């Protein structure tokens, strides 16, 4: 039997099933890797928004990480919702201890609904301690500005943001421009020397819940399968685009993308 590559997601649980751990594991399964998880927080949410969440203790997050890393052999890992500084610090220690490869950091701070998912004081910890360990970071436009302490209303290009973010220490930076109101959805990848643009025609829909989680999970999956970063990003963006087109109509609010589009 052919060995299956193993990927770890470290993130929060979305009770509505559209984002977080649930989106990550769906993505990994569809893309043919084995997904395992370390849960950082549990949310009470649906397509209408996040009603509440509770972060797990940093100690229990560590126990989960020790458990899976002492048994499984991960070829890539991604992070999503990390909730607070204490959790980030304990994860940094664990990532260093277990020397986990191909770290993709999705700096989740605010849900699509506008709900805050990361304590404000944890932004510095994320920026200074976790990002320097990353193979790739995948902030959207607003997350990029927050990480750089910029005014959210500031008119900054994706290229400018990518170059500034690179100084935080990640090997690659992918700034996602999907929140820009333009005819093309543009993302920019930067490696310290070269800028690579990815663009597709914008899909006019509000049913995009889970796009960020899915993109980072897909990239981690493709990296685990041996693809180079540029190819992993390209294939992942294509996967997300098709998932948006085939979104799920399951709730009364902003619905999730359809991770199973390729199975239909």
Phi and psi restraints in degrees (value plus and minus 20) as a CYANA .aco file:
   2 UNK   PHI     -87.9   -47.9
   2 UNK   PSI     115.7   155.7
   3 UNK   PHI     -86.9   -46.9
   3 UNK   PSI     121.5   161.5
   4 UNK   PHI    -124.2   -84.2
   4 UNK   PSI     114.0   154.0
   5 UNK   PHI     -91.4   -51.4
   5 UNK   PSI     124.9   164.9
   6 UNK   PHI    -131.0   -91.0
   6 UNK   PSI     115.5   155.5
   7 UNK   PHI    -149.4  -109.4
   7 UNK   PSI     119.0   159.0
   8 UNK   PHI    -128.6   -88.6
   8 UNK   PSI     112.8   152.8
   9 UNK   PHI    -130.9   -90.9
   9 UNK   PSI     112.1   152.1
  10 UNK   PHI    -138.1   -98.1
  10 UNK   PSI      85.6   125.6
  11 UNK   PHI    -185.7  -145.7
  11 UNK   PSI    -197.0  -157.0
  12 UNK   PHI    -112.2   -72.2
  12 UNK   PSI     140.3   180.3
  13 UNK   PHI    -111.4   -71.4
  13 UNK   PSI     113.5   153.5
  14 UNK   PHI    -125.3   -85.3
  14 UNK   PSI      88.0   128.0
  15 UNK   PHI     -81.9   -41.9
  15 UNK   PSI     -42.8    -2.8
  16 UNK   PHI    -100.6   -60.6
  16 UNK   PSI     -31.1     8.9
  17 UNK   PHI      64.1   104.1
  17 UNK   PSI     -19.8    20.2
  18 UNK   PHI    -113.1   -73.1
  18 UNK   PSI     -43.1    -3.1
  19 UNK   PHI    -155.3  -115.3
  19 UNK   PSI    -186.4  -146.4
  20 UNK   PHI      39.8    79.8
  20 UNK   PSI    -169.9  -129.9
  21 UNK   PHI     -72.0   -32.0
  21 UNK   PSI     -61.7   -21.7
  22 UNK   PHI     -83.8   -43.8
  22 UNK   PSI     -64.5   -24.5
  23 UNK   PHI     -85.7   -45.7
  23 UNK   PSI     -59.7   -19.7
  24 UNK   PHI     -81.7   -41.7
  24 UNK   PSI     -68.7   -28.7
  25 UNK   PHI     -87.8   -47.8
  25 UNK   PSI     -55.5   -15.5
  26 UNK   PHI     -82.1   -42.1
  26 UNK   PSI     -66.5   -26.5
  27 UNK   PHI     -80.4   -40.4
  27 UNK   PSI     -67.7   -27.7
  28 UNK   PHI     -81.4   -41.4
  28 UNK   PSI     -61.6   -21.6
  29 UNK   PHI     -83.3   -43.3
  29 UNK   PSI     -67.5   -27.5
  30 UNK   PHI     -83.3   -43.3
  30 UNK   PSI     -54.2   -14.2
  31 UNK   PHI    -107.4   -67.4
  31 UNK   PSI     -16.6    23.4
  32 UNK   PHI      65.3   105.3
  32 UNK   PSI       5.7    45.7
  33 UNK   PHI    -139.4   -99.4
  33 UNK   PSI     145.4   185.4
  34 UNK   PHI    -115.5   -75.5
  34 UNK   PSI      98.7   138.7
  35 UNK   PHI    -118.9   -78.9
  35 UNK   PSI     111.1   151.1
  36 UNK   PHI    -139.9   -99.9
  36 UNK   PSI     145.8   185.8
  37 UNK   PHI    -159.8  -119.8
  37 UNK   PSI     130.1   170.1
  38 UNK   PHI    -143.5  -103.5
  38 UNK   PSI      96.2   136.2
  39 UNK   PHI    -111.5   -71.5
  39 UNK   PSI     109.0   149.0
  40 UNK   PHI    -118.8   -78.8
  40 UNK   PSI     -47.4    -7.4
  41 UNK   PHI    -177.1  -137.1
  41 UNK   PSI     137.0   177.0
  42 UNK   PHI    -138.4   -98.4
  42 UNK   PSI     107.0   147.0
  43 UNK   PHI    -127.5   -87.5
  43 UNK   PSI     132.3   172.3
  44 UNK   PHI    -126.6   -86.6
  44 UNK   PSI      81.9   121.9
  45 UNK   PHI    -170.1  -130.1
  45 UNK   PSI     142.3   182.3
  46 UNK   PHI    -167.9  -127.9
  46 UNK   PSI    -183.5  -143.5
  47 UNK   PHI     -91.1   -51.1
  47 UNK   PSI     -32.0     8.0
  48 UNK   PHI    -108.0   -68.0
  48 UNK   PSI     -37.5     2.5
  49 UNK   PHI     126.1   166.1
  49 UNK   PSI    -192.5  -152.5
  50 UNK   PHI    -120.2   -80.2
  50 UNK   PSI      95.5   135.5
  51 UNK   PHI    -102.4   -62.4
  51 UNK   PSI     -52.6   -12.6
  52 UNK   PHI    -190.9  -150.9
  52 UNK   PSI     144.9   184.9
  53 UNK   PHI    -174.0  -134.0
  53 UNK   PSI     135.0   175.0
  54 UNK   PHI    -149.6  -109.6
  54 UNK   PSI     107.4   147.4
  55 UNK   PHI     -99.2   -59.2
  55 UNK   PSI     122.8   162.8
  56 UNK   PHI     -95.5   -55.5
  56 UNK   PSI     141.6   181.6
  57 UNK   PHI     -89.2   -49.2
  57 UNK   PSI     128.3   168.3
  58 UNK   PHI     -79.4   -39.4
  58 UNK   PSI     -54.1   -14.1
  59 UNK   PHI     -82.5   -42.5
  59 UNK   PSI     -61.9   -21.9
  60 UNK   PHI     -94.5   -54.5
  60 UNK   PSI     -51.3   -11.3
  61 UNK   PHI     -81.8   -41.8
  61 UNK   PSI     -63.1   -23.1
  62 UNK   PHI     -80.3   -40.3
  62 UNK   PSI     -61.8   -21.8
  63 UNK   PHI     -82.1   -42.1
  63 UNK   PSI     -61.0   -21.0
  64 UNK   PHI     -82.1   -42.1
  64 UNK   PSI     -65.9   -25.9
  65 UNK   PHI     -83.1   -43.1
  65 UNK   PSI     -63.5   -23.5
  66 UNK   PHI     -81.4   -41.4
  66 UNK   PSI     -60.7   -20.7
  67 UNK   PHI     -82.5   -42.5
  67 UNK   PSI     -71.8   -31.8
  68 UNK   PHI     -94.2   -54.2
  68 UNK   PSI     -56.3   -16.3
  69 UNK   PHI     -93.4   -53.4
  69 UNK   PSI     -45.1    -5.1
  70 UNK   PHI     -98.6   -58.6
  70 UNK   PSI     -26.8    13.2
  71 UNK   PHI    -143.0  -103.0
  71 UNK   PSI     -62.4   -22.4
  72 UNK   PHI    -116.6   -76.6
  72 UNK   PSI     144.5   184.5
  73 UNK   PHI    -140.8  -100.8
  73 UNK   PSI      73.8   113.8
  74 UNK   PHI    -103.9   -63.9
  74 UNK   PSI     116.7   156.7
  75 UNK   PHI    -119.9   -79.9
  75 UNK   PSI     -29.5    10.5
  76 UNK   PHI    -184.5  -144.5
  76 UNK   PSI     137.8   177.8
  77 UNK   PHI    -164.6  -124.6
  77 UNK   PSI     123.4   163.4
  78 UNK   PHI    -146.9  -106.9
  78 UNK   PSI     130.3   170.3
  79 UNK   PHI    -137.9   -97.9
  79 UNK   PSI     127.8   167.8
  80 UNK   PHI    -146.7  -106.7
  80 UNK   PSI    -139.0   -99.0
  81 UNK   PHI     -86.6   -46.6
  81 UNK   PSI     101.9   141.9
  82 UNK   PHI    -135.8   -95.8
  82 UNK   PSI     -28.2    11.8
  83 UNK   PHI      53.0    93.0
  83 UNK   PSI     -74.5   -34.5
  84 UNK   PHI    -174.8  -134.8
  84 UNK   PSI     151.9   191.9
  85 UNK   PHI     -83.1   -43.1
  85 UNK   PSI     -59.0   -19.0
  86 UNK   PHI     -81.2   -41.2
  86 UNK   PSI     -62.9   -22.9
  87 UNK   PHI     -85.6   -45.6
  87 UNK   PSI     -63.4   -23.4
  88 UNK   PHI     -80.4   -40.4
  88 UNK   PSI     -64.3   -24.3
  89 UNK   PHI     -82.8   -42.8
  89 UNK   PSI     -61.9   -21.9
  90 UNK   PHI     -89.6   -49.6
  90 UNK   PSI     -52.0   -12.0
  91 UNK   PHI     -90.1   -50.1
  91 UNK   PSI     -60.3   -20.3
  92 UNK   PHI     -77.8   -37.8
  92 UNK   PSI     -64.7   -24.7
  93 UNK   PHI     -81.1   -41.1
  93 UNK   PSI     -63.0   -23.0
  94 UNK   PHI     -88.8   -48.8
  94 UNK   PSI     -60.4   -20.4
  95 UNK   PHI     -82.7   -42.7
  95 UNK   PSI     -59.8   -19.8
  96 UNK   PHI     -88.1   -48.1
  96 UNK   PSI     -62.6   -22.6
  97 UNK   PHI     -81.0   -41.0
  97 UNK   PSI     -65.8   -25.8
  98 UNK   PHI    -111.9   -71.9
  98 UNK   PSI     -24.4    15.6
  99 UNK   PHI      31.4    71.4
  99 UNK   PSI      31.1    71.1
 100 UNK   PHI     -93.1   -53.1
 100 UNK   PSI     111.5   151.5
 101 UNK   PHI    -107.8   -67.8
 101 UNK   PSI     145.9   185.9
 102 UNK   PHI      30.3    70.3
 102 UNK   PSI      37.9    77.9
 103 UNK   PHI     -99.8   -59.8
 103 UNK   PSI      99.9   139.9
 104 UNK   PHI    -127.7   -87.7
 104 UNK   PSI      97.2   137.2
 105 UNK   PHI    -124.2   -84.2
 105 UNK   PSI      92.2   132.2
 106 UNK   PHI    -116.3   -76.3
 106 UNK   PSI      84.2   124.2
 107 UNK   PHI     -96.1   -56.1
 107 UNK   PSI      51.6    91.6
 108 UNK   PHI     -86.3   -46.3
 108 UNK   PSI     101.6   141.6
 109 UNK   PHI    -144.9  -104.9
 109 UNK   PSI     -60.4   -20.4
 110 UNK   PHI    -154.8  -114.8
 110 UNK   PSI     115.1   155.1
 111 UNK   PHI     -90.8   -50.8
 111 UNK   PSI     141.9   181.9
 112 UNK   PHI     -74.4   -34.4
 112 UNK   PSI     -51.7   -11.7
 113 UNK   PHI     -95.3   -55.3
 113 UNK   PSI     -28.5    11.5
 114 UNK   PHI      78.9   118.9
 114 UNK   PSI     -22.8    17.2
 115 UNK   PHI     -96.4   -56.4
 115 UNK   PSI     115.4   155.4
 116 UNK   PHI     -93.8   -53.8
 116 UNK   PSI     107.7   147.7
 117 UNK   PHI    -137.5   -97.5
 117 UNK   PSI     -18.0    22.0
 118 UNK   PHI    -159.7  -119.7
 118 UNK   PSI     107.5   147.5
 119 UNK   PHI     -77.9   -37.9
 119 UNK   PSI     118.2   158.2
 120 UNK   PHI     -78.0   -38.0
 120 UNK   PSI     -57.1   -17.1
 121 UNK   PHI     -90.1   -50.1
 121 UNK   PSI     -33.5     6.5
 122 UNK   PHI    -104.0   -64.0
 122 UNK   PSI     -31.4     8.6
 123 UNK   PHI     -81.5   -41.5
 123 UNK   PSI     -61.3   -21.3
 124 UNK   PHI     -83.7   -43.7
 124 UNK   PSI     -61.9   -21.9
 125 UNK   PHI     -82.8   -42.8
 125 UNK   PSI     -62.7   -22.7
 126 UNK   PHI     -80.3   -40.3
 126 UNK   PSI     -67.0   -27.0
 127 UNK   PHI     -86.9   -46.9
 127 UNK   PSI     -63.4   -23.4
 128 UNK   PHI    -111.5   -71.5
 128 UNK   PSI     -45.8    -5.8
 129 UNK   PHI    -132.3   -92.3
 129 UNK   PSI     -57.5   -17.5
 130 UNK   PHI    -110.7   -70.7
 130 UNK   PSI     -66.0   -26.0
 131 UNK   PHI     -77.8   -37.8
 131 UNK   PSI     -58.0   -18.0
 132 UNK   PHI     -82.5   -42.5
 132 UNK   PSI     -35.7     4.3
 133 UNK   PHI    -108.2   -68.2
 133 UNK   PSI     -28.2    11.8
 134 UNK   PHI    -102.3   -62.3
 134 UNK   PSI     120.2   160.2
 135 UNK   PHI     -89.3   -49.3
 135 UNK   PSI     -60.9   -20.9
 136 UNK   PHI    -169.6  -129.6
 136 UNK   PSI     120.3   160.3
 137 UNK   PHI    -135.6   -95.6
 137 UNK   PSI     127.2   167.2
 138 UNK   PHI    -149.2  -109.2
 138 UNK   PSI      37.4    77.4
 139 UNK   PHI     -93.2   -53.2
 139 UNK   PSI     128.1   168.1
 140 UNK   PHI    -103.1   -63.1
 140 UNK   PSI    -197.1  -157.1
 141 UNK   PHI     -77.3   -37.3
 141 UNK   PSI     -68.8   -28.8
 142 UNK   PHI     -89.2   -49.2
 142 UNK   PSI     -59.8   -19.8
 143 UNK   PHI     -82.5   -42.5
 143 UNK   PSI     -57.9   -17.9
 144 UNK   PHI     -81.5   -41.5
 144 UNK   PSI     -64.2   -24.2
 145 UNK   PHI     -86.1   -46.1
 145 UNK   PSI     -59.8   -19.8
 146 UNK   PHI     -84.4   -44.4
 146 UNK   PSI     -64.1   -24.1
 147 UNK   PHI     -80.5   -40.5
 147 UNK   PSI     -51.6   -11.6
 148 UNK   PHI    -117.3   -77.3
 148 UNK   PSI     -12.8    27.2
 149 UNK   PHI      36.9    76.9
 149 UNK   PSI      21.5    61.5
 150 UNK   PHI    -117.6   -77.6
 150 UNK   PSI     136.3   176.3
 151 UNK   PHI     -86.8   -46.8
 151 UNK   PSI     111.2   151.2
 152 UNK   PHI     -82.8   -42.8
 152 UNK   PSI     -42.6    -2.6
 153 UNK   PHI    -106.3   -66.3
 153 UNK   PSI     -25.7    14.3
 154 UNK   PHI     -84.9   -44.9
 154 UNK   PSI     117.8   157.8
 155 UNK   PHI    -107.5   -67.5
 155 UNK   PSI      76.4   116.4
 156 UNK   PHI    -145.6  -105.6
 156 UNK   PSI     118.8   158.8
 157 UNK   PHI     -97.3   -57.3
 157 UNK   PSI     138.7   178.7
 158 UNK   PHI     -80.2   -40.2
 158 UNK   PSI     -56.4   -16.4
 159 UNK   PHI     -85.4   -45.4
 159 UNK   PSI     -63.9   -23.9
 160 UNK   PHI     -80.4   -40.4
 160 UNK   PSI     -66.3   -26.3
 161 UNK   PHI     -83.9   -43.9
 161 UNK   PSI     -62.4   -22.4
 162 UNK   PHI     -81.2   -41.2
 162 UNK   PSI     -63.7   -23.7
 163 UNK   PHI     -85.1   -45.1
 163 UNK   PSI     -60.1   -20.1
 164 UNK   PHI     -89.6   -49.6
 164 UNK   PSI     -60.4   -20.4
 165 UNK   PHI     -84.9   -44.9
 165 UNK   PSI     -50.9   -10.9
 166 UNK   PHI     -79.0   -39.0
 166 UNK   PSI     -49.6    -9.6
 167 UNK   PHI     -88.1   -48.1
 167 UNK   PSI     -31.4     8.6
 168 UNK   PHI     -98.0   -58.0
 168 UNK   PSI     -33.4     6.6
 169 UNK   PHI      96.5   136.5
 169 UNK   PSI     -27.5    12.5
 170 UNK   PHI     -90.4   -50.4
 170 UNK   PSI     133.7   173.7
 171 UNK   PHI     -90.6   -50.6
 171 UNK   PSI     -57.4   -17.4
 172 UNK   PHI    -155.1  -115.1
 172 UNK   PSI     131.6   171.6
 173 UNK   PHI    -146.5  -106.5
 173 UNK   PSI     108.8   148.8
 174 UNK   PHI    -138.5   -98.5
 174 UNK   PSI      90.7   130.7
 175 UNK   PHI    -117.9   -77.9
 175 UNK   PSI     103.3   143.3
 176 UNK   PHI    -114.0   -74.0
 176 UNK   PSI     108.0   148.0
 177 UNK   PHI    -125.6   -85.6
 177 UNK   PSI       0.5    40.5
 178 UNK   PHI     -81.7   -41.7
 178 UNK   PSI     -42.6    -2.6
 179 UNK   PHI    -100.1   -60.1
 179 UNK   PSI     -29.7    10.3
 180 UNK   PHI     -93.5   -53.5
 180 UNK   PSI     119.3   159.3
 181 UNK   PHI    -107.6   -67.6
 181 UNK   PSI      53.9    93.9
 182 UNK   PHI    -149.6  -109.6
 182 UNK   PSI     145.9   185.9
 183 UNK   PHI     -90.2   -50.2
 183 UNK   PSI     -44.7    -4.7
 184 UNK   PHI    -133.1   -93.1
 184 UNK   PSI     118.1   158.1
 185 UNK   PHI    -109.8   -69.8
 185 UNK   PSI      93.2   133.2
 186 UNK   PHI    -130.7   -90.7
 186 UNK   PSI     118.7   158.7
 187 UNK   PHI    -145.3  -105.3
 187 UNK   PSI     130.2   170.2
 188 UNK   PHI    -147.7  -107.7
 188 UNK   PSI     108.6   148.6
 189 UNK   PHI    -127.3   -87.3
 189 UNK   PSI     113.4   153.4
 190 UNK   PHI    -153.7  -113.7
 190 UNK   PSI     115.6   155.6
 191 UNK   PHI    -136.6   -96.6
 191 UNK   PSI      -4.6    35.4
 192 UNK   PHI      78.2   118.2
 192 UNK   PSI     -37.5     2.5
 193 UNK   PHI    -151.1  -111.1
 193 UNK   PSI     -66.1   -26.1
 194 UNK   PHI    -132.7   -92.7
 194 UNK   PSI     119.4   159.4
 195 UNK   PHI    -125.2   -85.2
 195 UNK   PSI     108.9   148.9
 196 UNK   PHI    -143.0  -103.0
 196 UNK   PSI     107.3   147.3
 197 UNK   PHI    -120.9   -80.9
 197 UNK   PSI     117.9   157.9
 198 UNK   PHI    -141.2  -101.2
 198 UNK   PSI     106.8   146.8
 199 UNK   PHI    -163.5  -123.5
 199 UNK   PSI     123.0   163.0
 200 UNK   PHI    -159.1  -119.1
 200 UNK   PSI     141.1   181.1
 201 UNK   PHI     -85.6   -45.6
 201 UNK   PSI     112.8   152.8
 202 UNK   PHI     -84.1   -44.1
 202 UNK   PSI     117.4   157.4
 203 UNK   PHI    -118.9   -78.9
 203 UNK   PSI      99.4   139.4
 204 UNK   PHI     -99.9   -59.9
 204 UNK   PSI      75.1   115.1
 205 UNK   PHI    -179.1  -139.1
 205 UNK   PSI     132.4   172.4
 206 UNK   PHI    -117.1   -77.1
 206 UNK   PSI     -22.8    17.2
 207 UNK   PHI    -108.0   -68.0
 207 UNK   PSI      53.6    93.6
 208 UNK   PHI    -147.1  -107.1
 208 UNK   PSI      -2.5    37.5
 209 UNK   PHI     -81.8   -41.8
 209 UNK   PSI     106.8   146.8
 210 UNK   PHI      77.2   117.2
 210 UNK   PSI     -16.3    23.7
 211 UNK   PHI     -83.8   -43.8
 211 UNK   PSI     -65.0   -25.0
 212 UNK   PHI     -85.0   -45.0
 212 UNK   PSI     -64.7   -24.7
 213 UNK   PHI     -80.7   -40.7
 213 UNK   PSI     -65.0   -25.0
 214 UNK   PHI     -84.8   -44.8
 214 UNK   PSI     -62.9   -22.9
 215 UNK   PHI     -80.9   -40.9
 215 UNK   PSI     -68.4   -28.4
 216 UNK   PHI     -86.9   -46.9
 216 UNK   PSI     -56.3   -16.3
 217 UNK   PHI     -86.3   -46.3
 217 UNK   PSI     -58.4   -18.4
 218 UNK   PHI     -86.7   -46.7
 218 UNK   PSI     -63.2   -23.2
 219 UNK   PHI     -81.0   -41.0
 219 UNK   PSI     -65.7   -25.7
 220 UNK   PHI     -80.0   -40.0
 220 UNK   PSI     -59.9   -19.9
 221 UNK   PHI     -83.2   -43.2
 221 UNK   PSI     -65.4   -25.4
 222 UNK   PHI     -89.4   -49.4
 222 UNK   PSI     -54.9   -14.9
 223 UNK   PHI     -83.4   -43.4
 223 UNK   PSI     -60.4   -20.4
 224 UNK   PHI     -82.6   -42.6
 224 UNK   PSI     -49.6    -9.6
 225 UNK   PHI    -105.9   -65.9
 225 UNK   PSI     -17.7    22.3
 226 UNK   PHI      79.3   119.3
 226 UNK   PSI     -14.9    25.1
 227 UNK   PHI     -94.6   -54.6
 227 UNK   PSI     129.9   169.9
 228 UNK   PHI     -91.9   -51.9
 228 UNK   PSI     140.3   180.3
 229 UNK   PHI     -78.9   -38.9
 229 UNK   PSI     -60.8   -20.8
 230 UNK   PHI     -83.6   -43.6
 230 UNK   PSI     -64.7   -24.7
 231 UNK   PHI     -87.6   -47.6
 231 UNK   PSI     -58.5   -18.5
 232 UNK   PHI     -82.9   -42.9
 232 UNK   PSI     -61.9   -21.9
 233 UNK   PHI     -87.1   -47.1
 233 UNK   PSI     -64.4   -24.4
 234 UNK   PHI     -80.2   -40.2
 234 UNK   PSI     -68.6   -28.6
 235 UNK   PHI     -87.2   -47.2
 235 UNK   PSI     -55.0   -15.0
 236 UNK   PHI     -89.4   -49.4
 236 UNK   PSI     -60.2   -20.2
 237 UNK   PHI     -84.0   -44.0
 237 UNK   PSI     -58.9   -18.9
 238 UNK   PHI     -84.0   -44.0
 238 UNK   PSI     -61.7   -21.7
 239 UNK   PHI     -81.2   -41.2
 239 UNK   PSI     -64.4   -24.4
 240 UNK   PHI     -87.5   -47.5
 240 UNK   PSI     -60.2   -20.2
 241 UNK   PHI     -79.2   -39.2
 241 UNK   PSI     -65.5   -25.5
 242 UNK   PHI     -87.8   -47.8
 242 UNK   PSI     -53.3   -13.3
 243 UNK   PHI     -88.5   -48.5
 243 UNK   PSI     -53.8   -13.8
 244 UNK   PHI     -87.7   -47.7
 244 UNK   PSI     -64.6   -24.6
 245 UNK   PHI     -77.9   -37.9
 245 UNK   PSI     -56.5   -16.5
 246 UNK   PHI    -121.6   -81.6
 246 UNK   PSI       7.6    47.6
 247 UNK   PHI     -68.3   -28.3
 247 UNK   PSI     135.2   175.2
 248 UNK   PHI    -107.3   -67.3
 248 UNK   PSI     114.8   154.8
 249 UNK   PHI    -121.6   -81.6
 249 UNK   PSI      66.7   106.7
 250 UNK   PHI    -140.7  -100.7
 250 UNK   PSI     -35.6     4.4
 251 UNK   PHI    -158.1  -118.1
 251 UNK   PSI    -192.2  -152.2
 252 UNK   PHI    -114.5   -74.5
 252 UNK   PSI     -27.9    12.1
 253 UNK   PHI    -132.3   -92.3
 253 UNK   PSI    -157.4  -117.4
 254 UNK   PHI    -103.8   -63.8
 254 UNK   PSI      90.2   130.2
 255 UNK   PHI     -99.8   -59.8
 255 UNK   PSI     140.4   180.4
 256 UNK   PHI    -100.1   -60.1
 256 UNK   PSI     141.1   181.1
 257 UNK   PHI     -93.2   -53.2
 257 UNK   PSI     144.8   184.8
 258 UNK   PHI    -123.1   -83.1
 258 UNK   PSI      81.8   121.8
 259 UNK   PHI     -87.8   -47.8
 259 UNK   PSI     -39.2     0.8
 260 UNK   PHI    -117.5   -77.5
 260 UNK   PSI      -2.3    37.7
 261 UNK   PHI     -77.0   -37.0
 261 UNK   PSI     -56.3   -16.3
 262 UNK   PHI     -94.5   -54.5
 262 UNK   PSI     -32.3     7.7
 263 UNK   PHI    -112.7   -72.7
 263 UNK   PSI     -29.3    10.7
